[in-house]
Every structure is written in C-alpha cells, then in structure tokens.
C-alpha cells in the first residue's frame, strides 16, 4: 500500500520524518536498496517495511508487512502483505502524525491497488539442494 504526500507537509527530509515515526534505516546487502523498518515485537520479524520514492513534489511511501524471514533455499525475497489490517492501521497512524484532518486529505492519497505479487520461491537450476547422504556415510 502506498502513502503519497506533498513534500511541504513534512519539515525536513522524509528519512528524518520516518525516524521520528519510529522507523529505522536499513540497507539490503544483497540488492543495495535503502529502506526503513519498524519492528512490531522484540525480534526482527514481523516488521513494517517501507521504501521511499520522490516523484516531483510528491513523496511516495511504499509500505508492506514482512511476516517472517526467507525460510527456503534459492529464494531471493520473502512473502509480504501489501494490504490488510496492520498495514491500513499503520497508514492511518502515519497520516495522524502529519496532523491531517480526517475529512480533508490536504494532498495525501493512499494507493491501495493490488500489488503484483512476486512468486513465493525462485527456481534456479544452479540452486538445487544437494541430495542427502545416508547417515553412515556422514559419520565415516
């Protein structure tokens, strides 16, 4: 889900505003993409994850919920919820932080069109798991 605001609605940079909203900066080591996360518990997952993109006088926050870490070999990304109760409530929380009147959006919009889902796993011919060896061959 995307939250789209005017640049003049926040003081300073979008990154600073997100930090004030409880988000922390992260850089994906594999892709090199910069993003921000907000933990929902004591562990790394589940977490709210957002990317920032500036388009002219608009700032787009692309927000989704990461439920868990990648748990299968050969996969490059994890499942994420791009809509749902948690994501909608976080979008509303961010809108409240902007001190926006509920009836007047003042240039704020939410893009809740369904996002093209990425495949759950990625099949690579080179990433096939090795066949398991019998237990007696592992010992000796």
PAFI-308878 format. One record per residue: x negated, y, z of N, C-alpha, C in turn. Coordinates in nm, 2 decimals, padded with zeros to 4 digits. Atoms other than C-alpha are relative to their C-alpha. Layout:
<lumfis>
+--------+--------+--------+--------+--------+--------+--------+--------+--------+
!    n.u !    n.v !    n.w !   ca.u !   ca.v !   ca.w !    c.u !    c.v !    c.w !
+--------+--------+--------+--------+--------+--------+--------+--------+--------+
!      X !      Y !      Z !      X !      Y !      Z !      X !      Y !      Z !
...
+--------+--------+--------+--------+--------+--------+--------+--------+--------+
</lumfis>
This chain:
<lumfis>
+--------+--------+--------+--------+--------+--------+--------+--------+--------+
!    n.u !    n.v !    n.w !   ca.u !   ca.v !   ca.w !    c.u !    c.v !    c.w !
+--------+--------+--------+--------+--------+--------+--------+--------+--------+
! -00.09 ! -00.12 !  00.00 !  00.00 !  00.00 !  00.00 ! -00.09 !  00.12 !  00.00 !
!  00.08 ! -00.12 !  00.02 ! -00.13 !  00.34 ! -00.09 !  00.07 !  00.12 !  00.07 !
! -00.04 ! -00.13 ! -00.06 ! -00.10 !  00.67 !  00.11 ! -00.07 !  00.10 ! -00.08 !
!  00.05 ! -00.11 !  00.09 ! -00.15 !  00.97 ! -00.12 !  00.03 !  00.13 !  00.06 !
! -00.02 ! -00.13 ! -00.07 ! -00.21 !  01.31 !  00.04 ! -00.08 !  00.11 ! -00.08 !
!  00.08 ! -00.12 !  00.05 ! -00.33 !  01.66 ! -00.07 ! -00.12 !  00.02 !  00.08 !
!  00.13 ! -00.02 ! -00.07 ! -00.69 !  01.74 !  00.02 !  00.02 !  00.11 !  00.11 !
! -00.02 ! -00.11 ! -00.10 ! -00.57 !  02.06 !  00.21 !  00.07 ! -00.04 !  00.12 !
! -00.08 !  00.05 ! -00.12 ! -00.37 !  01.85 !  00.46 ! -00.09 ! -00.05 !  00.11 !
!  00.09 !  00.04 ! -00.11 ! -00.68 !  01.74 !  00.65 ! -00.11 !  00.10 !  00.01 !
!  00.12 ! -00.09 ! -00.02 ! -00.96 !  01.95 !  00.79 ! -00.13 ! -00.08 ! -00.02 !
!  00.12 !  00.07 !  00.02 ! -01.29 !  01.84 !  00.66 !  00.01 ! -00.11 ! -00.10 !
!  00.00 !  00.11 !  00.09 ! -01.36 !  01.52 !  00.48 !  00.09 ! -00.11 !  00.04 !
! -00.09 !  00.11 ! -00.03 ! -01.13 !  01.22 !  00.45 ! -00.07 ! -00.11 !  00.09 !
!  00.07 !  00.09 ! -00.08 ! -01.40 !  01.00 !  00.61 !  00.00 !  00.04 !  00.15 !
!  00.00 ! -00.05 ! -00.13 ! -01.41 !  01.22 !  00.92 !  00.14 ! -00.02 !  00.06 !
! -00.14 !  00.01 ! -00.05 ! -01.03 !  01.22 !  00.95 !  00.03 ! -00.15 !  00.03 !
! -00.03 !  00.14 ! -00.03 ! -01.02 !  00.84 !  00.93 ! -00.07 ! -00.05 !  00.13 !
!  00.07 !  00.04 ! -00.13 ! -01.28 !  00.81 !  01.21 !  00.08 !  00.05 !  00.12 !
! -00.09 ! -00.05 ! -00.10 ! -01.06 !  01.03 !  01.42 !  00.12 ! -00.08 !  00.02 !
! -00.12 !  00.08 !  00.00 ! -00.77 !  00.80 !  01.34 ! -00.04 ! -00.14 !  00.05 !
!  00.04 !  00.13 ! -00.06 ! -00.97 !  00.50 !  01.49 ! -00.06 ! -00.09 ! -00.10 !
!  00.07 !  00.09 !  00.09 ! -01.14 !  00.36 !  01.18 ! -00.15 !  00.01 !  00.00 !
!  00.15 !  00.00 !  00.00 ! -01.50 !  00.26 !  01.14 ! -00.05 ! -00.03 ! -00.14 !
!  00.06 !  00.01 !  00.14 ! -01.72 !  00.28 !  00.83 ! -00.06 ! -00.14 ! -00.01 !
!  00.07 !  00.12 !  00.03 ! -01.83 ! -00.05 !  00.68 ! -00.05 !  00.00 ! -00.15 !
!  00.05 !  00.01 !  00.14 ! -02.03 ! -00.13 !  00.36 ! -00.01 ! -00.15 ! -00.03 !
!  00.01 !  00.14 !  00.04 ! -01.98 ! -00.47 !  00.19 ! -00.13 ! -00.03 ! -00.06 !
!  00.14 !  00.04 !  00.04 ! -02.32 ! -00.63 !  00.15 !  00.00 ! -00.06 ! -00.14 !
!  00.00 !  00.07 !  00.13 ! -02.21 ! -00.83 ! -00.15 !  00.04 !  00.09 ! -00.11 !
! -00.04 ! -00.09 !  00.12 ! -02.03 ! -00.57 ! -00.36 ! -00.06 !  00.14 !  00.01 !
!  00.05 ! -00.13 ! -00.01 ! -02.18 ! -00.25 ! -00.22 !  00.11 !  00.11 !  00.02 !
! -00.11 ! -00.10 ! -00.02 ! -01.83 ! -00.09 ! -00.17 !  00.00 !  00.05 !  00.14 !
! -00.02 ! -00.07 ! -00.13 ! -01.78 !  00.16 !  00.11 !  00.15 ! -00.01 !  00.03 !
! -00.14 !  00.00 ! -00.04 ! -01.46 !  00.13 !  00.31 !  00.01 !  00.02 !  00.15 !
! -00.02 ! -00.02 ! -00.14 ! -01.31 !  00.17 !  00.66 !  00.09 ! -00.10 !  00.05 !
! -00.08 !  00.11 ! -00.06 ! -01.16 ! -00.08 !  00.90 !  00.04 !  00.05 !  00.14 !
! -00.05 ! -00.02 ! -00.13 ! -00.95 ! -00.06 !  01.22 !  00.04 ! -00.13 !  00.06 !
! -00.02 !  00.13 ! -00.06 ! -00.96 ! -00.37 !  01.44 !  00.14 !  00.01 !  00.08 !
! -00.13 !  00.01 ! -00.07 ! -00.63 ! -00.49 !  01.58 ! -00.01 ! -00.09 !  00.13 !
!  00.03 !  00.08 ! -00.12 ! -00.79 ! -00.70 !  01.85 ! -00.14 !  00.01 !  00.04 !
!  00.14 ! -00.01 ! -00.05 ! -01.12 ! -00.78 !  02.02 ! -00.10 ! -00.06 ! -00.10 !
!  00.09 !  00.05 !  00.10 ! -01.26 ! -00.97 !  01.72 !  00.00 !  00.08 ! -00.13 !
!  00.01 ! -00.07 !  00.12 ! -01.34 ! -00.87 !  01.37 !  00.13 ! -00.01 ! -00.08 !
! -00.12 !  00.02 !  00.07 ! -01.01 ! -01.01 !  01.24 !  00.11 ! -00.03 !  00.10 !
! -00.05 ! -00.08 !  00.11 ! -00.72 ! -00.92 !  01.20 ! -00.04 !  00.14 !  00.01 !
!  00.04 ! -00.14 !  00.00 ! -00.80 ! -00.57 !  01.09 !  00.07 !  00.07 ! -00.12 !
! -00.05 ! -00.08 !  00.11 ! -00.66 ! -00.29 !  00.88 ! -00.12 !  00.05 ! -00.08 !
!  00.12 ! -00.03 !  00.09 ! -00.89 ! -00.22 !  00.58 !  00.05 !  00.10 ! -00.10 !
! -00.04 ! -00.10 !  00.10 ! -00.87 !  00.09 !  00.36 ! -00.12 !  00.05 ! -00.08 !
!  00.10 ! -00.06 !  00.09 ! -01.06 !  00.23 !  00.06 !  00.05 !  00.14 ! -00.03 !
! -00.03 ! -00.14 !  00.03 ! -01.07 !  00.60 ! -00.02 ! -00.04 !  00.03 ! -00.14 !
!  00.03 ! -00.04 !  00.14 ! -01.05 !  00.74 ! -00.37 !  00.06 !  00.14 ! -00.01 !
! -00.05 ! -00.14 !  00.03 ! -01.03 !  01.11 ! -00.46 !  00.03 !  00.01 ! -00.14 !
! -00.05 ! -00.02 !  00.13 ! -00.83 !  01.20 ! -00.76 !  00.05 !  00.15 ! -00.02 !
! -00.03 ! -00.14 !  00.01 ! -00.84 !  01.57 ! -00.83 !  00.02 !  00.06 !  00.13 !
! -00.03 ! -00.06 ! -00.12 ! -00.67 !  01.75 ! -00.55 !  00.07 ! -00.10 !  00.10 !
! -00.07 !  00.10 ! -00.08 ! -00.53 !  01.42 ! -00.41 ! -00.11 ! -00.09 !  00.06 !
!  00.08 !  00.10 ! -00.06 ! -00.68 !  01.17 ! -00.17 !  00.09 ! -00.13 !  00.01 !
! -00.07 !  00.12 ! -00.01 ! -00.57 !  00.81 ! -00.20 ! -00.06 ! -00.10 !  00.10 !
!  00.05 !  00.10 ! -00.09 ! -00.60 !  00.57 !  00.09 !  00.07 ! -00.13 ! -00.04 !
! -00.05 !  00.13 !  00.04 ! -00.56 !  00.21 ! -00.03 ! -00.01 ! -00.09 !  00.12 !
!  00.00 !  00.07 ! -00.12 ! -00.46 !  00.02 !  00.28 !  00.06 ! -00.14 ! -00.01 !
! -00.05 !  00.13 !  00.00 ! -00.42 ! -00.35 !  00.34 ! -00.04 ! -00.07 !  00.14 !
!  00.03 !  00.07 ! -00.12 ! -00.43 ! -00.60 !  00.63 ! -00.08 ! -00.13 ! -00.03 !
!  00.08 !  00.12 !  00.01 ! -00.71 ! -00.86 !  00.65 !  00.04 ! -00.09 !  00.11 !
! -00.04 !  00.10 ! -00.10 ! -00.58 ! -01.16 !  00.84 ! -00.11 ! -00.08 !  00.06 !
!  00.11 !  00.09 ! -00.04 ! -00.89 ! -01.37 !  00.85 ! -00.12 !  00.01 ! -00.10 !
!  00.12 !  00.00 !  00.08 ! -01.24 ! -01.41 !  00.72 !  00.01 ! -00.11 ! -00.11 !
!  00.00 !  00.11 !  00.10 ! -01.31 ! -01.61 !  00.40 ! -00.04 ! -00.13 !  00.06 !
!  00.03 !  00.13 ! -00.06 ! -01.30 ! -01.97 !  00.50 ! -00.02 ! -00.12 ! -00.09 !
!  00.02 !  00.11 !  00.09 ! -01.37 ! -02.17 !  00.19 ! -00.12 !  00.04 ! -00.09 !
!  00.12 ! -00.02 !  00.08 ! -01.68 ! -02.22 ! -00.02 !  00.03 !  00.04 ! -00.14 !
! -00.02 ! -00.04 !  00.14 ! -01.71 ! -02.05 ! -00.35 !  00.09 !  00.12 ! -00.02 !
! -00.09 ! -00.12 !  00.01 ! -01.46 ! -01.77 ! -00.27 ! -00.07 !  00.12 !  00.02 !
!  00.06 ! -00.12 ! -00.01 ! -01.56 ! -01.42 ! -00.31 !  00.08 !  00.11 !  00.08 !
! -00.08 ! -00.10 ! -00.07 ! -01.27 ! -01.24 ! -00.14 !  00.10 ! -00.08 !  00.08 !
! -00.09 !  00.06 ! -00.09 ! -01.01 ! -01.32 !  00.12 !  00.14 !  00.04 ! -00.03 !
! -00.14 ! -00.04 !  00.01 ! -00.63 ! -01.30 !  00.14 !  00.02 !  00.12 !  00.08 !
! -00.04 ! -00.12 ! -00.07 ! -00.49 ! -00.97 !  00.23 !  00.14 !  00.03 ! -00.02 !
! -00.14 ! -00.04 !  00.01 ! -00.14 ! -00.84 !  00.30 !  00.00 !  00.15 ! -00.04 !
!  00.00 ! -00.14 !  00.05 ! -00.08 ! -00.52 !  00.09 !  00.13 !  00.07 !  00.04 !
! -00.13 ! -00.06 ! -00.05 !  00.27 ! -00.47 !  00.24 !  00.04 ! -00.08 !  00.12 !
! -00.04 !  00.07 ! -00.12 !  00.45 ! -00.59 !  00.55 !  00.02 !  00.10 !  00.11 !
! -00.03 ! -00.08 ! -00.12 !  00.55 ! -00.46 !  00.89 ! -00.12 !  00.07 !  00.06 !
!  00.11 ! -00.06 ! -00.06 !  00.20 ! -00.40 !  01.02 ! -00.06 !  00.11 ! -00.09 !
!  00.05 ! -00.10 !  00.10 !  00.09 ! -00.21 !  00.70 !  00.09 !  00.12 !  00.00 !
! -00.09 ! -00.11 !  00.01 !  00.40 !  00.00 !  00.69 !  00.00 !  00.08 !  00.13 !
!  00.01 ! -00.07 ! -00.12 !  00.37 !  00.09 !  01.06 ! -00.13 !  00.08 !  00.01 !
!  00.12 ! -00.07 !  00.00 !  00.01 !  00.19 !  01.01 !  00.01 !  00.12 ! -00.10 !
! -00.02 ! -00.11 !  00.09 !  00.10 !  00.41 !  00.71 !  00.08 !  00.11 !  00.07 !
! -00.08 ! -00.10 ! -00.08 !  00.37 !  00.58 !  00.94 ! -00.09 !  00.06 !  00.10 !
!  00.08 ! -00.06 ! -00.10 !  00.11 !  00.63 !  01.21 ! -00.10 !  00.10 ! -00.06 !
!  00.09 ! -00.09 !  00.06 ! -00.13 !  00.79 !  00.97 !  00.07 !  00.13 ! -00.05 !
! -00.08 ! -00.12 !  00.04 !  00.15 !  01.02 !  00.84 !  00.03 !  00.08 !  00.13 !
! -00.03 ! -00.07 ! -00.13 !  00.23 !  01.11 !  01.21 ! -00.13 !  00.08 !  00.04 !
!  00.12 ! -00.07 ! -00.04 ! -00.14 !  01.21 !  01.26 ! -00.02 !  00.12 ! -00.09 !
!  00.01 ! -00.12 !  00.09 ! -00.10 !  01.45 !  00.97 !  00.10 !  00.11 !  00.04 !
! -00.10 ! -00.09 ! -00.05 !  00.18 !  01.62 !  01.16 !  00.10 !  00.04 ! -00.11 !
! -00.09 ! -00.02 !  00.11 !  00.42 !  01.58 !  00.87 !  00.15 ! -00.01 !  00.05 !
! -00.15 !  00.01 ! -00.03 !  00.80 !  01.65 !  00.91 !  00.05 ! -00.13 ! -00.07 !
! -00.05 !  00.12 !  00.06 !  00.98 !  01.32 !  00.85 !  00.08 !  00.02 ! -00.12 !
! -00.09 ! -00.03 !  00.11 !  01.23 !  01.48 !  00.61 ! -00.07 !  00.07 ! -00.12 !
!  00.08 ! -00.07 !  00.10 !  00.97 !  01.69 !  00.42 ! -00.14 ! -00.06 ! -00.01 !
!  00.12 !  00.08 !  00.02 !  00.68 !  01.49 !  00.28 ! -00.12 !  00.10 ! -00.02 !
!  00.11 ! -00.10 !  00.02 !  00.47 !  01.81 !  00.20 ! -00.12 ! -00.06 ! -00.08 !
!  00.11 !  00.05 !  00.09 !  00.28 !  01.64 ! -00.09 ! -00.05 ! -00.14 !  00.04 !
!  00.04 !  00.13 ! -00.03 !  00.25 !  01.30 !  00.08 !  00.09 ! -00.10 ! -00.07 !
! -00.08 !  00.11 !  00.06 !  00.36 !  00.99 ! -00.10 ! -00.06 ! -00.13 !  00.03 !
!  00.04 !  00.14 ! -00.02 !  00.34 !  00.62 ! -00.05 !  00.03 ! -00.08 ! -00.12 !
! -00.01 !  00.09 !  00.11 !  00.28 !  00.38 ! -00.33 !  00.02 ! -00.14 !  00.05 !
! -00.02 !  00.13 ! -00.05 !  00.44 !  00.06 ! -00.23 !  00.04 ! -00.10 ! -00.11 !
! -00.02 !  00.09 !  00.11 !  00.45 ! -00.11 ! -00.57 ! -00.08 ! -00.13 !  00.03 !
!  00.08 !  00.12 ! -00.03 !  00.34 ! -00.47 ! -00.55 ! -00.14 !  00.00 ! -00.07 !
!  00.13 !  00.00 !  00.05 ! -00.03 ! -00.51 ! -00.60 ! -00.03 ! -00.13 ! -00.07 !
!  00.04 !  00.12 !  00.06 ! -00.17 ! -00.76 ! -00.84 ! -00.08 ! -00.09 !  00.09 !
!  00.07 !  00.09 ! -00.09 ! -00.27 ! -01.05 ! -00.62 ! -00.12 ! -00.06 ! -00.06 !
!  00.11 !  00.07 !  00.04 ! -00.61 ! -01.19 ! -00.65 !  00.02 ! -00.14 !  00.02 !
! -00.02 !  00.14 ! -00.03 ! -00.64 ! -01.56 ! -00.68 ! -00.06 ! -00.04 !  00.14 !
!  00.04 !  00.03 ! -00.13 ! -00.68 ! -01.73 ! -00.35 ! -00.14 ! -00.05 !  00.01 !
!  00.13 !  00.05 !  00.01 ! -01.00 ! -01.90 ! -00.45 ! -00.06 !  00.02 ! -00.14 !
!  00.06 ! -00.02 !  00.13 ! -01.25 ! -01.87 ! -00.73 ! -00.07 ! -00.13 ! -00.03 !
!  00.07 !  00.12 !  00.04 ! -01.36 ! -02.17 ! -00.92 ! -00.12 !  00.03 ! -00.08 !
!  00.13 ! -00.01 !  00.07 ! -01.72 ! -02.17 ! -01.02 ! -00.05 ! -00.14 ! -00.02 !
!  00.05 !  00.13 !  00.03 ! -01.87 ! -02.47 ! -01.19 ! -00.13 ! -00.02 !  00.08 !
!  00.12 !  00.01 ! -00.08 ! -02.20 ! -02.39 ! -01.01 !  00.02 ! -00.01 !  00.15 !
! -00.03 ! -00.01 ! -00.14 ! -02.03 ! -02.36 ! -00.67 !  00.07 ! -00.13 !  00.05 !
! -00.06 !  00.12 ! -00.05 ! -01.91 ! -02.72 ! -00.64 ! -00.07 ! -00.05 !  00.13 !
!  00.06 !  00.05 ! -00.12 ! -01.97 ! -02.87 ! -00.30 ! -00.08 ! -00.13 ! -00.03 !
!  00.08 !  00.13 !  00.02 ! -02.23 ! -03.14 ! -00.27 !  00.08 ! -00.11 !  00.06 !
! -00.07 !  00.12 ! -00.05 ! -02.10 ! -03.49 ! -00.22 ! -00.06 ! -00.04 !  00.14 !
!  00.05 !  00.04 ! -00.13 ! -02.12 ! -03.61 !  00.14 ! -00.07 ! -00.13 ! -00.01 !
!  00.08 !  00.13 ! -00.01 ! -02.38 ! -03.87 !  00.22 !  00.06 ! -00.08 !  00.11 !
! -00.04 !  00.09 ! -00.11 ! -02.29 ! -04.17 !  00.43 ! -00.08 !  00.03 !  00.12 !
!  00.06 ! -00.04 ! -00.12 ! -02.37 ! -04.13 !  00.79 ! -00.14 ! -00.07 !  00.02 !
!  00.13 !  00.07 ! -00.02 ! -02.65 ! -04.39 !  00.79 ! -00.11 !  00.06 ! -00.09 !
!  00.11 ! -00.06 !  00.08 ! -02.84 ! -04.21 !  00.51 ! -00.04 !  00.14 !  00.06 !
!  00.03 ! -00.13 ! -00.06 ! -02.82 ! -03.88 !  00.71 ! -00.09 ! -00.03 !  00.12 !
!  00.08 !  00.03 ! -00.12 ! -02.98 ! -04.05 !  01.02 ! -00.14 ! -00.04 ! -00.04 !
!  00.13 !  00.06 !  00.04 ! -03.27 ! -04.23 !  00.84 ! -00.06 !  00.08 ! -00.11 !
+--------+--------+--------+--------+--------+--------+--------+--------+--------+
</lumfis>
